[in-house]
Amino acid sequence: MRPLHEADPKVFELIKGEERREFDNLRMIASENYVSRAVLEATGSVLTNKYSEGYIGRRYYEGQQFIDAIEGLAIERAKKLFGADHANVQTYSGSPANLAVYMATMKPGDTVMGMALPDGGHLTHGWRVSATGQWFNAVQYGVDPESGLLDFNVIRELALKHRPKLLIAGATAYPRIIDFAAFRAIADEVGATLLVDMAHIAGLVAGKAHPSPIPYADVVSTTTHKTLRGPRGAMLMCTEAMAKDIDKAVFPGLQGGPHNHTTAGIAVALGEALTPAFQDYAHQIVKNAQALAKGLAGHGFRLISGGTDNHLILMDVTPRGMTGKAYSQALDKAGIECNYNTVPNDPRKPFDPSGIRLGTAGVTSRGMKESDMVKIADWFNQVVSIHDDEAALAKVAGEVREFCAAFPAPGISIK
Ligand SMILES: *Cc1c(COP(=O)(O)O)cnc(C)c1O
């Protein structure tokens, strides 16, 4: 019955260190966030002890009195929040969720069409190092190298030529609204199933700050831990017509027992997302991203597509004399976290590309507003000129720490 700090002080101290780090820094990695105390509690509960292979009322183990109710709550809330016909809340994470859609719709060797990783797509959209690129015939579309935007004439031509069975819309690094209706029209024309992967933008969709893909897609996949602000996990939502195939692909096709502690955390997060406060949060994320984009553009960074409609900014930092990697490492020393990222048509290699990717979900969860983004943009500017001066970077990190201390972080008890 010993608490963690007594039972395993080593792990305890490392967790405390991470908590402090998350409190002290400007966390601007576009896929990260701060979950609430309630989500943390549900995720760290005894539900991790329970096996429940199968679905509600059809389990392969006894003792499901509470698990069935918890999974039922998560499903009902997901359907209500997104207006979906069917929801599966058992997928372990975004990547296996996408693989389940492949399994439900294709045989190995069939043709899938998705967005290329260097242009903003995800590994699981058919990129060559992923199982999805190796076990399937993957055709990849990109963005227009000049505008940084999806070009639906090019995507349509490619689809007509290759006739994919599965067409995937969605991205990890695309700062603009995706035209789901245009993807639907192409899928219909070539007879493809349309998967929209809304992993990054699910919280914006839930909070009505971004159009919903639900009316257009046959299947929607999403992680639950990005803008949606739940535990690490994922969900699949689909039409009634696809429900059986999707459920069968998740279990027994790809997985064994669901992670019930995660399911409970998802149920809690979805409950939070159904509140008016969550809509305010979602809209503030976009306002913050746009304020930050304006500040950064004013400092001479080249923003891909010229700005943003969502939570995310992708920018080329080479016009400021930096590379993505050197700059993101300097920012980290200054207490500002982001990730280096390729930009469309990047002449540099993926492990040291031209750009960085930023997101405003985390800082918005801490209550920061547009005026705070102006200040943050100024730090981005300052770090360029001091990027190889360790002492100056440490001084900025101190200022950032002091600044962050004024904004409570959800789930973190440090004051
Ligand atoms: C993050 C992400 C995923 C994968 O999620 P994991 O939980 O890391 O496996 C899938 N698709 C997109 C578009 C993503 O951004």
The ligand as an SDF file (V2000), in Angstrom:
LIG
                    3D

 15 15  0  0  0  0  0  0  0  0999 V2000
   -0.7300   11.7320  -34.1820 C   0  0  0  0  0  0  0  0  0  0  0  0
   -1.3200   11.1880  -35.4170 C   0  0  0  0  0  0  0  0  0  0  0  0
   -1.5500    9.8150  -35.5860 C   0  0  0  0  0  0  0  0  0  0  0  0
   -0.9710    8.7410  -34.7110 C   0  0  0  0  0  0  0  0  0  0  0  0
   -1.1830    8.7400  -33.4170 O   0  0  0  0  0  0  0  0  0  0  0  0
   -0.3280    7.8380  -32.3910 P   0  0  0  0  0  0  0  0  0  0  0  0
   -1.2670    7.8240  -31.2390 O   0  0  0  0  0  0  0  0  0  0  0  0
    0.9410    8.5830  -32.1680 O   0  0  0  0  0  0  0  0  0  0  0  0
   -0.1280    6.5040  -32.9890 O   0  0  0  0  0  0  0  0  0  0  0  0
   -2.2380    9.4020  -36.7090 C   0  0  0  0  0  0  0  0  0  0  0  0
   -2.6450   10.2800  -37.6410 N   0  0  0  0  0  0  0  0  0  0  0  0
   -2.4080   11.5910  -37.5300 C   0  0  0  0  0  0  0  0  0  0  0  0
   -2.8910   12.5130  -38.5950 C   0  0  0  0  0  0  0  0  0  0  0  0
   -1.7280   12.0910  -36.4240 C   0  0  0  0  0  0  0  0  0  0  0  0
   -1.4780   13.3940  -36.3460 O   0  0  0  0  0  0  0  0  0  0  0  0
  1  2  1  0
  2  3  1  0
  2 14  2  0
  3  4  1  0
  3 10  2  0
  4  5  1  0
  5  6  1  0
  6  7  2  0
  6  8  1  0
  6  9  1  0
 10 11  1  0
 11 12  2  0
 12 13  1  0
 12 14  1  0
 14 15  1  0
M  END
$$$$
